[in-house]
């Protein structure tokens, strides 16, 4: 299923993946650029149905991994769309030497999507360095793992206790406690956060959690008040 999420942006939920014994739902986004080409963010498993729906929107021009943890399904997208340019976040080239990346993500959007999608690198975290994007046309900020939320009952047993202590089951998406502790360079993180807060956000999308579709700037202030 590929569902509209605003002007020229669609989202699709993929299969559940297991990491260190914890089950994670997956989600991707597809953004149509002004030239008609598609920007694919954090791709999920590529089924025949999803491929058909994506190609109906336009040609896939960019495949983007937003952090070094979201790479499981990249090879199948690269194989399916060999003409697309593949962009890597900090740390992923060394981790996935089997993937031929075309570009590295930093704080400046490349010419292909400059003026349509802004981006900033959230530096200073020991777990992963995430690139956060802002799609201007839909007013959407795209987070990957820095914001998460799991429904009540998703985890059971000792994992439910760990999830609660890690702030993964809050009433709204939150920065997990492990990521908060992993921000060892708070100055670097605050620099990235200042850029994020400057964007005129209307909604917030994340790979693992319920999207925020109203009062986005107030929500972001609450979500990151521990860092500011």
Buried (B, 14 or more C-beta within 10 A) or exposed (E): EBEEBBEBBBBBBBEEBEEEEBEBBBBBBBBBBEEEBBBBBBBBBBEEEBBEBBEEBBEBBBBBBBBBBBBBBBBBBBEBBEEBBBBBBBEBBEEBEEBEBEEEBEEEBBEBBEEBBBBBBBBBBEBBBBBBBBBBBBBBBBBBBBBBBBEEEBBEEEBBEBBBEBBBBBEEBBBBBBBBEBBEEEEBBBBBBEBBBEBEBBBBBBBBBEBBBEBBEEBBEEBBEEBE
